[in-house]
Amino acid sequence: MNNSETYSLENLEEMSRGNSDFVKRMAFMFVTESSKSIDKIRAAFEQRDYNTIHSAIHRLKPSTEVLQMEEVIKSLTQVQALCKNESDAGMDHLLRNIEQSYIAVFDDILLKFK
């Protein structure tokens, strides 16, 4: 894990078999694609479009799991459960925390691979 214990590149490093360019490309792809997903989730939340939120999270979770973002995965799972029940009770708070976590990881990745 990195120093803030919020994510790890360990799985990417194992998959890369020592290819640091692969790790860098995948990390940047994670930032780009996850950022788009977060924007989509936020816009869908404003419309209370639970199906879109659920499907965007479904697409977001695998890469989040690769980076071992365990707390975020728990929160994403909670949001998905709320979507299934078409309830937004506490969802705004969860989404803000999720966004903040991703932003911190994005910032760290971008600094790491300047």
C-alpha positions as CSV (number, residue, x, y, z in Angstrom):
1,M,0.0,0.0,0.0
2,N,1.1,3.6,-0.4
3,N,1.8,5.8,2.6
4,S,-1.9,6.8,3.0
5,E,-3.0,3.1,2.8
6,T,-5.8,4.0,0.4
7,Y,-4.6,2.1,-2.7
8,S,-1.9,-0.1,-4.0
9,L,-0.2,-0.5,-7.3
10,E,1.0,-4.0,-6.3
11,N,-1.5,-5.9,-8.5
12,L,-0.6,-3.7,-11.5
13,E,3.1,-4.3,-10.8
14,E,2.6,-8.1,-10.7
15,M,0.6,-8.0,-13.9
16,S,3.3,-6.0,-15.6
17,R,6.1,-8.4,-14.9
18,G,8.5,-5.5,-14.3
19,N,7.2,-3.3,-17.2
20,S,7.0,0.1,-15.5
21,D,5.6,1.6,-18.7
22,F,2.6,-0.8,-18.4
23,V,2.0,0.3,-14.8
24,K,2.2,3.9,-15.8
25,R,-0.2,3.5,-18.7
26,M,-2.7,1.5,-16.6
27,A,-2.5,4.0,-13.8
28,F,-3.2,6.9,-16.1
29,M,-6.0,5.0,-17.8
30,F,-7.4,4.4,-14.3
31,V,-7.4,8.1,-13.6
32,T,-9.0,9.0,-16.9
33,E,-11.7,6.4,-17.0
34,S,-12.5,6.6,-13.3
35,S,-12.8,10.3,-13.5
36,K,-15.3,10.0,-16.3
37,S,-17.3,7.4,-14.3
38,I,-17.3,9.6,-11.2
39,D,-18.7,12.5,-13.3
40,K,-21.4,10.2,-14.8
41,I,-22.4,9.0,-11.3
42,R,-22.6,12.5,-10.0
43,A,-24.8,13.6,-12.9
44,A,-27.0,10.6,-12.6
45,F,-27.4,11.2,-8.9
46,E,-28.6,14.7,-9.6
47,Q,-31.3,13.1,-11.8
48,R,-31.9,10.3,-9.3
49,D,-31.2,7.9,-12.2
50,Y,-30.4,4.8,-10.1
51,N,-30.0,2.5,-13.0
52,T,-27.2,4.6,-14.5
53,I,-25.5,5.0,-11.1
54,H,-25.6,1.3,-10.5
55,S,-24.2,0.4,-14.0
56,A,-21.5,3.1,-13.8
57,I,-20.4,1.7,-10.4
58,H,-20.5,-1.9,-11.8
59,R,-18.0,-0.8,-14.5
60,L,-15.9,1.2,-12.0
61,K,-15.4,-1.5,-9.4
62,P,-13.0,-3.9,-11.2
63,S,-10.3,-1.3,-11.6
64,T,-10.9,-0.1,-8.1
65,E,-10.4,-3.6,-6.9
66,V,-7.2,-3.9,-8.8
67,L,-5.9,-0.9,-6.9
68,Q,-7.1,-2.4,-3.7
69,M,-9.2,0.6,-2.7
70,E,-11.0,-1.4,0.0
71,E,-12.9,1.4,1.7
72,V,-14.1,2.8,-1.6
73,I,-15.2,-0.6,-2.7
74,K,-17.3,-0.9,0.5
75,S,-18.9,2.5,-0.2
76,L,-19.5,1.7,-3.9
77,T,-21.3,-1.5,-2.8
78,Q,-23.4,0.5,-0.3
79,V,-24.4,2.9,-3.1
80,Q,-25.3,0.0,-5.4
81,A,-27.6,-1.4,-2.7
82,L,-29.3,1.9,-2.3
83,C,-29.8,2.0,-6.1
84,K,-31.4,-1.4,-6.1
85,N,-33.9,0.0,-3.5
86,E,-34.2,3.3,-5.3
87,S,-33.3,5.1,-2.2
88,D,-30.9,8.0,-1.9
89,A,-30.8,8.0,1.9
90,G,-27.2,8.9,2.7
91,M,-26.1,8.5,-0.9
92,D,-25.0,12.1,-1.3
93,H,-22.6,11.7,1.7
94,L,-21.3,8.3,0.4
95,L,-20.7,9.8,-3.1
96,R,-18.9,12.8,-1.7
97,N,-16.6,10.5,0.3
98,I,-16.1,8.3,-2.8
99,E,-15.2,11.3,-4.9
100,Q,-12.8,12.6,-2.4
101,S,-11.0,9.2,-2.1
102,Y,-10.7,9.0,-5.9
103,I,-9.4,12.5,-6.2
104,A,-6.7,11.8,-3.5
105,V,-5.6,8.7,-5.4
106,F,-5.7,10.5,-8.8
107,D,-3.5,13.3,-7.3
108,D,-1.0,10.7,-5.9
109,I,-0.8,8.8,-9.1
110,L,-0.3,11.9,-11.2
111,L,2.5,13.0,-8.8
112,K,4.1,9.6,-8.8
113,F,4.2,9.3,-12.6
114,K,5.1,12.9,-13.6
